[in-house]
Amino acid sequence: MKGIYVLIISVDRDTEAEIGKLGEIVFRKGLYAYVGSAQNGIEKRVSRHLSDDKKLRWHIDYLLSDEHVKVLKVFYSNAEKEEECRIAGELAELGKPMYGFGCSDCNCESHLFMLGPEQDTDSILKLGMKEMIV
């Protein structure tokens, strides 16, 4: 199935991570939402993100390789790639953008957003997405 997905990510303590060409970024303890697309199979892409055994290729790979970072939930939608940027815009309304993260192939500010402590991650369902059992 092709489409887009949102990873809900927990960073369990303040941490610094080297994120490819973006360099070193400080991630504060909290919840984050990352939006990506998988036009050749969401299941395969999400499985790759959840794996510890992968070559670091995308910004999100670098973040997820940190021992203090964990994917808690995955949401998805059968959609074309353009929908990824629309969802990024919606997530920007819910959280603080991590500028330049995950958006080197588009004009978005970011595809990773730090969510506030009061943010209900199930609100992503209101964006027309479904929760994936992982």
VOBA-1610 file (N, C-alpha, C; in pm, whole numbers, padded with zeros to 5 digits, always signed):
BEGIN
Met+00083-00117+00000Met+00000+00000+00000Met+00089+00125+00000Lys+00061+00216-00092Lys+00137+00341-00094Lys+00062+00447-00015Gly+00136+00545+00032Gly+00071+00652+00105Gly+00166+00731+00191Ile+00109+00792+00296Ile+00189+00871+00389Ile+00170+00814+00529Tyr+00261+00851+00618Tyr+00255+00801+00755Tyr+00305+00908+00851Val+00262+00896+00975Val+00310+00982+01083Val+00360+00892+01195Leu+00485+00913+01235Leu+00542+00842+01349Leu+00529+00931+01472Ile+00476+00877+01579Ile+00476+00947+01708Ile+00597+00894+01784Ile+00687+00984+01817Ile+00818+00949+01869Ile+00836+01005+02010Ser+00888+00923+02100Ser+00920+00968+02234Ser+01071+00986+02246Val+01111+01101+02297Val+01251+01126+02334Val+01249+01130+02487Asp+01310+01030+02552Asp+01291+01017+02697Asp+01383+01104+02783Arg+01476+01175+02719Arg+01557+01274+02790Arg+01616+01368+02687Asp+01657+01487+02730Asp+01724+01579+02636Asp+01844+01506+02577Thr+01858+01515+02445Thr+01968+01447+02378Thr+02014+01526+02257Glu+02140+01509+02221Glu+02193+01570+02099Glu+02218+01458+02000Ala+02185+01484+01875Ala+02205+01383+01772Ala+02262+01449+01647Glu+02354+01381+01584Glu+02411+01424+01457Glu+02314+01378+01349Ile+02252+01473+01279Ile+02148+01442+01181Ile+02200+01471+01041Gly+02273+01377+00985Gly+02323+01390+00849Gly+02383+01527+00823Lys+02346+01587+00709Lys+02399+01718+00669Lys+02343+01833+00752Leu+02238+01808+00831Leu+02185+01914+00919Leu+02281+01940+01034Gly+02364+01843+01066Gly+02458+01858+01178Gly+02396+01819+01310Glu+02455+01869+01418Glu+02410+01834+01552Glu+02287+01914+01591Ile+02186+01843+01638Ile+02061+01906+01680Ile+02030+01858+01821Val+01983+01949+01905Val+01938+01914+02040Val+01789+01883+02033Phe+01752+01768+02085Phe+01613+01728+02095Phe+01576+01728+02243Arg+01477+01806+02277Arg+01431+01812+02416Arg+01343+01692+02447Lys+01344+01651+02572Lys+01258+01542+02617Lys+01114+01576+02580Gly+01043+01477+02523Gly+00903+01499+02489Gly+00858+01413+02373Leu+00742+01448+02321Leu+00682+01376+02208Leu+00700+01456+02079Tyr+00724+01382+01972Tyr+00743+01440+01840Tyr+00655+01367+01739Ala+00618+01436+01634Ala+00546+01374+01523Ala+00628+01397+01396Tyr+00652+01289+01323Tyr+00727+01295+01197Tyr+00637+01246+01085Val+00627+01321+00977Val+00548+01279+00862Val+00641+01242+00747Gly+00609+01130+00683Gly+00687+01083+00568Gly+00594+01021+00466Ser+00650+00988+00351Ser+00571+00921+00248Ser+00641+00793+00205Ala+00561+00702+00157Ala+00613+00573+00110Ala+00531+00532-00011Gln+00575+00573-00126Gln+00498+00546-00247Gln+00522+00406-00302Asn+00612+00331-00238Asn+00636+00191-00277Asn+00606+00095-00163Gly+00529+00137-00064Gly+00490+00048+00043Gly+00511+00103+00183Ile+00402+00142+00247Ile+00409+00196+00382Ile+00462+00092+00479Glu+00412-00032+00469Glu+00451-00135+00564Glu+00602-00155+00564Lys+00660-00161+00445Lys+00804-00181+00432Lys+00882-00062+00491Arg+00837+00059+00462Arg+00905+00179+00511Arg+00897+00187+00663Val+00780+00163+00719Val+00764+00170+00865Val+00848+00062+00932Ser+00848-00058+00876Ser+00932-00166+00931Ser+01078-00126+00931Arg+01121-00060+00826Arg+01259-00012+00819Arg+01287+00089+00930His+01194+00183+00949His+01213+00283+01054His+01222+00218+01193Leu+01146+00112+01214Leu+01142+00046+01344Leu+01262-00046+01366Ser+01334-00079+01261Ser+01449-00170+01270Ser+01573-00099+01324Asp+01651-00172+01402Asp+01780-00121+01449Asp+01891-00149+01349Asp+01863-00238+01253Asp+01964-00282+01158Asp+01939-00218+01021Lys+01988-00095+01005Lys+01968-00025+00878Lys+02080+00075+00856Lys+02102+00105+00730Lys+02197+00211+00694Lys+02128+00345+00720Leu+02201+00438+00780Leu+02144+00570+00807Leu+02139+00649+00676Arg+02017+00676+00629Arg+01997+00740+00500Arg+01921+00871+00511Trp+01808+00869+00581Trp+01722+00986+00596Trp+01743+01049+00733His+01705+01175+00746His+01717+01244+00875His+01655+01162+00988Ile+01537+01106+00962Ile+01467+01030+01067Ile+01548+00908+01111Asp+01626+00849+01021Asp+01709+00733+01058Asp+01808+00771+01168Tyr+01867+00888+01155Tyr+01966+00933+01253Tyr+01900+00953+01389Leu+01784+01016+01390Leu+01714+01038+01516Leu+01674+00905+01581Leu+01617+00816+01503Leu+01568+00689+01558Leu+01681+00597+01603Ser+01803+00624+01561Ser+01916+00540+01604Ser+01964+00576+01745Asp+01914+00686+01801Asp+01953+00727+01936Asp+01884+00636+02039Glu+01958+00592+02139Glu+01904+00498+02238Glu+01793+00558+02324His+01778+00690+02324His+01676+00756+02405His+01551+00791+02323Val+01543+00737+02203Val+01434+00770+02111Val+01360+00643+02073Lys+01226+00650+02075Lys+01145+00531+02047Lys+01017+00571+01975Val+00976+00492+01877Val+00848+00512+01810Val+00738+00451+01896Leu+00638+00533+01930Leu+00527+00486+02014Leu+00405+00444+01933Lys+00374+00521+01828Lys+00256+00495+01745Lys+00288+00529+01600Val+00211+00467+01512Val+00221+00498+01369Val+00080+00519+01315Phe+00062+00628+01241Phe-00063+00655+01172Phe-00035+00654+01022Tyr-00135+00623+00940Tyr-00112+00618+00796Tyr-00238+00658+00720Ser-00217+00687+00593Ser-00327+00718+00502Ser-00285+00677+00361Asn-00377+00618+00287Asn-00353+00589+00146Asn-00364+00721+00072Ala-00250+00773+00028Ala-00251+00907-00032Ala-00130+00924-00122Glu-00139+01023-00208Glu-00028+01058-00295Glu+00076+01137-00215Lys+00197+01146-00268Lys+00308+01212-00199Lys+00277+01356-00159Glu+00200+01428-00241Glu+00169+01569-00212Glu+00098+01585-00077Glu+00026+01481-00035Glu-00047+01486+00091Glu+00049+01496+00211Glu+00172+01447+00193Glu+00273+01454+00299Glu+00294+01599+00344Cys+00305+01690+00250Cys+00329+01831+00283Cys+00204+01896+00343Arg+00087+01855+00300Arg-00035+01907+00360Arg-00042+01867+00507Ile-00012+01741+00535Ile-00013+01692+00674Ile+00096+01763+00755Ala+00212+01788+00694Ala+00317+01863+00764Ala+00264+02001+00805Gly+00187+02064+00717Gly+00128+02194+00750Gly+00030+02183+00866Glu-00048+02077+00868Glu-00142+02054+00979Glu-00066+02029+01109Leu+00041+01950+01103Leu+00120+01921+01223Leu+00189+02047+01276Ala+00222+02139+01186Ala+00284+02265+01228Ala+00188+02345+01318Glu+00058+02322+01301Glu-00042+02388+01386Glu-00048+02322+01525Leu-00004+02197+01533Leu-00011+02121+01659Leu+00118+02126+01739Gly+00230+02155+01672Gly+00358+02148+01741Gly+00461+02244+01685Lys+00579+02240+01744Lys+00690+02328+01706Lys+00776+02259+01600Pro+00795+02321+01483Pro+00876+02258+01378Pro+01024+02252+01416Met+01088+02143+01380Met+01232+02127+01393Met+01286+02162+01254Tyr+01318+02289+01234Tyr+01345+02346+01101Tyr+01444+02266+01018Gly+01402+02237+00894Gly+01487+02168+00798Gly+01485+02017+00807Phe+01421+01962+00910Phe+01425+01817+00934Phe+01328+01745+00840Gly+01381+01654+00761Gly+01299+01565+00679Gly+01234+01628+00559Cys+01275+01748+00523Cys+01205+01817+00414Cys+01302+01868+00306Ser+01408+01794+00283Ser+01506+01838+00184Ser+01454+01825+00041Asp+01342+01754+00021Asp+01287+01737-00114Asp+01160+01819-00137Cys+01134+01919-00047Cys+01015+02002-00064Cys+01042+02140-00003Asn+00940+02224+00001Asn+00956+02360+00054Asn+00897+02377+00194Cys+00867+02268+00262Cys+00812+02276+00397Cys+00918+02325+00495Glu+00873+02383+00607Glu+00966+02422+00714Glu+01029+02299+00777Ser+00948+02196+00793Ser+00992+02074+00861Ser+00892+01962+00837His+00938+01840+00860His+00848+01724+00864His+00855+01659+01002Leu+00922+01725+01097Leu+00929+01678+01236Leu+00885+01792+01327Phe+00794+01761+01421Phe+00736+01862+01507Phe+00735+01814+01651Met+00780+01901+01742Met+00772+01869+01884Met+00631+01905+01930Leu+00564+01807+01989Leu+00427+01827+02035Leu+00428+01878+02179Gly+00328+01956+02215Gly+00318+02005+02351Gly+00275+01894+02445Pro+00302+01911+02574Pro+00268+01806+02671Pro+00119+01778+02679Glu+00037+01875+02640Glu-00108+01857+02645Glu-00163+01796+02516Gln-00077+01778+02417Gln-00123+01731+02286Gln-00166+01585+02291Asp-00287+01560+02247Asp-00340+01424+02235Asp-00300+01371+02098Thr-00213+01270+02097Thr-00164+01220+01967Thr-00276+01159+01883Asp-00385+01118+01945Asp-00495+01063+01867Asp-00565+01171+01785Ser-00531+01299+01809Ser-00588+01406+01727Ser-00542+01392+01581Ile-00437+01314+01559Ile-00390+01290+01423Ile-00495+01211+01344Leu-00578+01136+01414Leu-00687+01064+01347Leu-00781+01163+01279Lys-00793+01283+01335Lys-00880+01386+01279Lys-00826+01440+01147Leu-00701+01410+01117Leu-00641+01453+00990Leu-00670+01354+00879Gly-00756+01256+00906Gly-00793+01157+00807Gly-00699+01037+00803Met-00628+01015+00911Met-00533+00905+00917Met-00588+00793+01006Lys-00532+00674+00990Lys-00569+00558+01070Lys-00448+00514+01149Glu-00472+00452+01265Glu-00359+00402+01343Glu-00318+00264+01291Met-00187+00245+01278Met-00131+00118+01234Met-00085+00042+01358Ile-00117-00083+01364Ile-00071-00168+01475Ile+00072-00210+01444Val+00165-00174+01535Val+00307-00210+01514Val+00358-00300+01624
//
